[in-house]
């Protein structure tokens, strides 16, 4: 099923978005669409919109801490025309890259329930099917990794998440793993700038050689 900006299939999330919209009338507060090149060979999959990030701006990883390192790294490796993402009406363009989330709506405490992740998975399935052959999917965190594996119709036990791990869930895709570029992970040095860059260097290499 293609993306639906009016989706309310998860009642808890729909109710939460309504509550947030009342507190923050200027916020986007709806399922957040993917952003970037529609013909991209690199698809980045995050967890879910952040409260004051994508949920506010309507663009993945825009307006929150996680987006700082992500968009800078995309720029460093030639996947974008500028190193920052400010709003949906800035001049940012992604090149051969698109960004999406495993869960399209902001969840309370940034923690979606298992059934919400599964309910939203059909949108990711459609997105993966739209990718050209020999594409790279970069999962930011285990929830995103598991969502990609599930969207490919494979068992989670077949593909274990690990930073910088590579998997091939089907003949069309290569799945790369990275720790999520969250504030917690970067400030605790679980994910360093160098670690993140190395994953993108590998993605660039795979695109070039396949």
C-alpha positions as CSV (number, residue, x, y, z in Angstrom):
1,X,0.0,0.0,0.0
2,X,1.3,3.4,-1.0
3,X,1.9,6.1,1.7
4,X,-1.3,7.7,3.1
5,X,-0.9,11.1,4.8
6,X,-4.4,10.6,6.3
7,X,-3.7,7.2,7.8
8,X,-5.3,6.6,11.2
9,X,-4.9,2.8,11.4
10,X,-3.2,3.0,14.8
11,X,-5.7,4.6,17.1
12,X,-3.2,5.3,19.9
13,X,-0.9,7.2,17.6
14,X,-3.8,9.0,15.9
15,X,-5.1,10.1,19.3
16,X,-1.6,11.2,20.4
17,X,-1.1,13.3,17.3
18,X,-4.4,15.1,17.9
19,X,-3.3,15.9,21.4
20,X,0.0,17.2,20.3
21,X,-1.6,19.3,17.6
22,X,-3.8,21.0,20.2
23,X,-0.6,21.9,22.2
24,X,1.4,22.9,19.1
25,X,-0.9,24.1,16.4
26,X,1.9,24.9,14.0
27,X,3.3,21.4,14.1
28,X,2.8,19.0,11.2
29,X,1.3,16.2,13.4
30,X,0.5,13.7,10.7
31,X,2.1,10.6,9.1
32,X,5.4,11.9,7.8
33,X,6.2,11.0,4.1
34,X,9.6,9.9,2.9
35,X,11.9,12.6,1.6
36,X,14.4,12.6,-1.3
37,X,15.1,11.2,-4.7
38,X,12.2,9.0,-6.0
39,X,14.7,7.0,-8.1
40,X,17.3,6.6,-5.3
41,X,19.4,3.5,-4.8
42,X,20.0,4.4,-1.2
43,X,17.0,4.2,1.2
44,X,17.7,5.2,4.8
45,X,15.2,3.9,7.3
46,X,14.9,5.5,10.7
47,X,12.6,4.6,13.6
48,X,9.8,7.2,13.8
49,X,9.3,11.0,13.6
50,X,10.7,13.0,16.6
51,X,8.4,15.2,18.7
52,X,10.0,18.5,17.8
53,X,11.7,17.2,14.6
54,X,9.9,15.5,11.8
55,X,6.6,15.6,13.7
56,X,6.9,19.4,13.7
57,X,8.4,20.0,10.3
58,X,6.9,17.2,8.2
59,X,10.3,16.0,6.9
60,X,12.3,13.0,8.3
61,X,15.2,13.9,10.7
62,X,14.5,17.7,10.3
63,X,14.5,19.9,13.4
64,X,16.0,17.4,15.9
65,X,19.5,16.4,17.0
66,X,19.6,13.2,15.0
67,X,19.3,15.1,11.8
68,X,22.4,17.1,12.4
69,X,24.9,14.3,11.9
70,X,22.7,12.6,9.3
71,X,22.4,15.5,6.9
72,X,26.0,16.5,7.4
73,X,27.1,12.9,6.6
74,X,24.9,12.8,3.5
75,X,26.5,16.0,2.3
76,X,30.0,14.8,3.0
77,X,29.4,11.7,0.8
78,X,27.7,13.5,-2.0
79,X,24.1,12.5,-1.3
80,X,22.8,16.0,-0.8
81,X,23.4,19.6,-2.0
82,X,23.7,21.1,1.5
83,X,24.7,19.9,5.0
84,X,21.7,21.0,6.9
85,X,17.9,20.4,6.8
86,X,15.9,23.2,8.2
87,X,12.3,22.9,6.8
88,X,10.3,21.6,4.0
89,X,10.6,24.8,2.1
90,X,14.4,25.1,2.2
91,X,16.5,24.3,-0.9
92,X,17.8,20.9,0.3
93,X,17.9,18.2,-2.4
94,X,19.0,14.6,-1.9
95,X,20.9,12.9,-4.7
96,X,20.3,9.1,-5.2
97,X,19.1,8.9,-1.6
98,X,15.7,8.9,0.1
99,X,14.8,8.9,3.8
100,X,11.9,7.2,5.5
101,X,10.8,5.7,8.9
102,X,9.7,2.3,10.0
103,X,6.8,4.1,11.8
104,X,5.3,7.1,10.0
105,X,3.7,8.7,13.1
106,X,5.1,10.1,16.3
107,X,4.7,7.6,19.1
108,X,4.4,8.5,22.8
109,X,7.9,8.7,24.4
110,X,9.3,7.8,21.0
111,X,8.5,4.2,21.6
112,X,6.0,2.6,19.2
113,X,4.3,-0.7,20.2
114,X,5.1,-3.9,18.3
115,X,1.6,-4.0,16.7
116,X,2.1,-0.4,15.5
117,X,5.4,-1.2,13.9
118,X,3.8,-4.2,12.2
119,X,0.7,-2.2,11.2
120,X,2.9,0.4,9.5
121,X,5.0,-2.1,7.7
122,X,3.0,-2.3,4.5
123,X,4.1,1.3,3.7
124,X,7.7,0.2,4.0
125,X,7.0,-2.9,1.9
126,X,5.7,-0.7,-0.9
127,X,8.7,1.6,-0.6
128,X,11.1,-1.3,-0.9
129,X,9.3,-2.6,-3.9
130,X,9.6,0.7,-5.6
131,X,13.4,0.7,-5.3
132,X,15.5,-0.1,-8.4
133,X,17.5,-3.3,-8.5
134,X,20.7,-3.6,-6.5
135,X,19.7,-0.9,-4.1
136,X,21.1,-0.3,-0.6
137,X,18.9,0.0,2.5
138,X,20.5,1.6,5.5
139,X,18.7,0.7,8.7
140,X,19.3,3.2,11.6
141,X,18.8,1.0,14.7
142,X,17.4,-2.4,15.4
143,X,13.7,-1.5,15.1
144,X,14.4,-0.2,11.6
145,X,16.5,-3.2,10.8
146,X,13.7,-5.6,11.9
147,X,11.1,-3.6,10.0
148,X,13.1,-4.0,6.8
149,X,13.6,-7.7,7.3
150,X,9.9,-8.1,8.0
151,X,9.0,-6.0,4.9
152,X,11.1,-8.4,2.8
153,X,9.1,-11.3,4.1
154,X,12.0,-12.9,6.0
155,X,12.3,-14.1,9.6
156,X,14.0,-11.8,12.0
157,X,16.2,-14.7,13.3
158,X,17.8,-14.9,9.9
159,X,19.4,-11.5,10.1
160,X,21.0,-10.3,13.3
161,X,21.3,-6.5,13.8
162,X,24.9,-5.2,14.4
163,X,26.5,-1.9,13.6
164,X,28.1,-2.0,10.1
165,X,26.7,-5.5,9.4
166,X,25.6,-6.3,5.9
167,X,22.8,-8.6,4.8
168,X,21.0,-9.6,1.7
169,X,17.3,-10.3,2.5
170,X,16.5,-10.7,-1.2
171,X,18.2,-10.7,-4.6
172,X,17.3,-7.0,-5.1
173,X,18.5,-5.4,-1.9
174,X,21.6,-5.1,0.4
175,X,20.7,-4.2,3.9
176,X,23.3,-2.2,6.0
177,X,23.0,-1.6,9.7
178,X,24.0,1.3,11.8
179,X,23.4,2.4,15.3
180,X,20.8,5.1,15.3
181,X,22.2,8.7,15.2
182,X,20.2,9.7,18.2
183,X,21.4,12.3,20.7
184,X,21.9,9.5,23.3
185,X,24.0,7.3,21.0
186,X,26.2,10.2,19.7
187,X,26.7,11.8,23.1
188,X,27.7,8.5,24.8
189,X,30.0,7.7,21.8
190,X,28.2,4.5,21.1
191,X,28.0,6.0,17.7
192,X,30.9,8.3,16.7
193,X,31.1,10.5,13.6
194,X,33.8,8.2,12.3
195,X,31.7,5.1,12.8
196,X,28.7,6.7,11.0
197,X,30.9,7.9,8.1
198,X,32.3,4.4,7.6
199,X,28.8,3.0,7.0
200,X,28.1,5.7,4.4
201,X,31.5,5.0,2.8
202,X,30.5,1.4,2.5
203,X,27.1,2.4,1.1
204,X,28.7,4.6,-1.5
205,X,31.1,1.7,-2.4
206,X,28.3,-0.8,-2.8
207,X,26.4,1.6,-5.1
208,X,29.4,2.2,-7.2
209,X,30.3,-1.5,-7.6
210,X,26.8,-2.9,-8.1
